[in-house]
Amino acid sequence: MITAILLCAGKSTRFSGGLENKTLYRVNGKPLFLYSLEVFESWGVSKVVLVVRKHDLKVFKEFTVQFNNIEICFGGERRQDSVMHALSMIPNEDRVLIHDGARPQLSEELIERVTNAISKGRCVVPVIPSDDSLRIKREGKLFSLDRSKVYRMQTPQGCIAGELKDLYKRFSDFHLYDDAAAFERAGMEIFPIEGDRKNVKITTKDDLIFWNVENRS
């Protein structure tokens, strides 16, 4: 079985100062999270676990009433807590895809690439090479990095549900920025696959420039 976790419980601090859940922001009359949900549905995942904030529950239910294989849970303080809440509703043997609700340009082709690469002992991660020159700051000075060895991480990240459950329990005292970080800390494989440049995460409203949003409402 293949299950998707769609994360929509973030604080949206950089998007709206925390006043508005960015995954509910409407583009062409449709909230951002719904774009990815529809792609998961059309691709044919067995179930989608939607992770939301308690005070947004009613709105999410209104937008998902037409979907059959949806379960909803509440988010936690950290991203990893939110993922763990969702994982508690998923069998250990399932292959799981964890996706940011703020990446609305998900494609079926990307889901296929991630899913096909999932196996025991690894976390599959879509990556994009960096086109920009990069520098790192050390002791007040900037030093160049080899951009050919630097990648931008995307979602959905894929793995076996039970493995991720165990790792998040094991490393619960650490702040883990994504699912691959749990595998990295355990010395397990992070398996990169080709990402999608259109699969941009909406962090601020300026990121909406990647879409034609003239008709947003």
Secondary structure, 3 states (H helix, E strand, C coil): CEEEEEEECCCCHHHHCCCCCHHHCEECCEEHHHHHHHHHHHHCCCEEEEEECHHHHHHHHHHHCCCCCEEEEECCCCHHHHHHHHHCCCCCCCEEEEEECCCCCCCHHHHHHHHHHCCCCEEEEEEEECCCCEEEEECCEEEEECHHHCEEECCCEEEEHHHHHHHHHHCCCCCCCCHHHHHHHCCCEEEEEECCCCCCCCCCHHHHHHCCCCCCC
